[in-house]
Amino acid sequence: MTDERMDLIIGNLLRAGVVAAAAVVAAGGIWYLSADGKAIADYRHFHNEIHGVRSLWSVSAPQLVILIGLTILIATPVARVAFSLAAFALERDRVYLGITAAVLAILVYSILAAWW
C-alpha cells in the first residue's frame, strides 16, 4: 500500500465518520426538539444524568440517539488509529507499528476508564 493510498483511505474514513456522526446527532436533535422542545428549561441547576453505561437505560430515546452520534464522533479518530496500525503492520514498519499500538492502547484505556 502506498502512502498516497493510505492517506486517501484515512481521509475518507475521517470524512465518513464525521458525516455519519453529524447526521445521527442532527436526527436525534430534531427528534428531541419535536418531542420535548416546548418544555421550559431549568438553567439554575445542572442535572448530570449519565454516569456510565448502566445509566443509558434512564435517558430518553432521542437523547440516546444523540449520544450514539457523539460516540460515532469519538470513535472516528480511534478507527483512524486502528487503520493506521493495520497499515503499518502490512508495511512491516515496526517503529510506527509500536508507536501506533501504544497510542491505540492509551485511547482505548481512556475511553473505557471514562465509561466505567
C-alpha positions, -999 to 999 in steps of 0.1 A, spaced: 0 0 0 14 34 -10 14 64 13 -9 82 -11 -34 53 -10 -32 52 28 -38 89 31 -68 87 8 -84 59 28 -77 77 61 -92 109 47 -123 91 35 -126 73 68 -125 105 88 -149 123 64 -174 94 66 -172 92 104 -178 130 108 -207 130 83 -223 99 99 -219 114 134 -234 148 123 -264 130 106 -271 109 137 -268 138 161 -290 160 138 -316 133 136 -316 129 174 -317 166 179 -347 171 156 -364 142 174 -356 156 208 -369 191 198 -401 177 183 -408 156 214 -396 180 242 -390 213 225 -417 232 243 -406 222 278 -392 251 299 -355 246 306 -342 249 342 -308 267 339 -303 272 376 -290 237 383 -270 213 362 -285 178 362 -259 153 352 -280 123 342 -254 100 327 -230 81 349 -216 53 329 -231 27 306 -257 14 330 -274 48 332 -281 48 295 -313 30 302 -327 61 320 -323 85 291 -350 91 265 -348 77 231 -339 110 213 -311 116 239 -298 81 233 -297 88 195 -277 119 202 -253 100 224 -248 74 197 -239 101 173 -214 115 197 -200 80 202 -195 77 165 -177 111 165 -154 99 193 -149 65 175 -138 81 142 -102 91 152 -99 58 171 -108 40 139 -82 61 121 -55 49 146 -67 13 142 -65 15 105 -30 31 107 -20 2 129 -31 -23 103 -14 -4 75 19 -2 94 16 -39 101 11 -46 64 41 -25 56 61 -42 83 72 -9 98 79 -19 134 87 16 147 55 31 136 36 -1 145 48 2 181 40 39 184 6 34 169 -1 4 191 8 25 222 -14 54 210 -43 30 204 -39 13 238 -40 47 255 -71 58 236 -89 26 244 -79 27 280 -90 63 283 -124 57 267 -131 26 288 -120 42 320 -143 72 314 -174 49 308 -170 25 337 
